[in-house]
């Protein structure tokens, strides 16, 4: 996307931008997995990493702060899933300690950002129901 293109509001969120880059790095990392894992661990890692950015985007479309916060929680859960799957991949010799440490560092940063996004979502005024 070029700078002159219009963007959706979630695309301005730093955590969404980081989640996109993180998913890209997970795709790169899993390219080296054994062929026998392409429909197993590699696929699950890819889906979980994509889910982070996707849930941030989907949550941004919700009008209720509570709904937005729920999608942030789902994104957080997906990050936990990625961390767990990477630990399994490490124990199976599919990723290096450096790859795991780098990913965990990125995950920790996104955890903090998601926490702030959730807090912000919950603090926003709920829409007033029509009477």
Secondary structure, 3 states (H helix, E strand, C coil): CCCCCCCCHHHHCHHHHHHHHHHHHHHHHHCCCCHHHCCCHHHHHHHHHHHHHHHHHHHHCCCCHHHHHHHHHHHHHHHHHHHHHHHHHHHCCCCCHHHHHHHHHHHHHHHHHHHHHHHHHHHCCCCCCCC
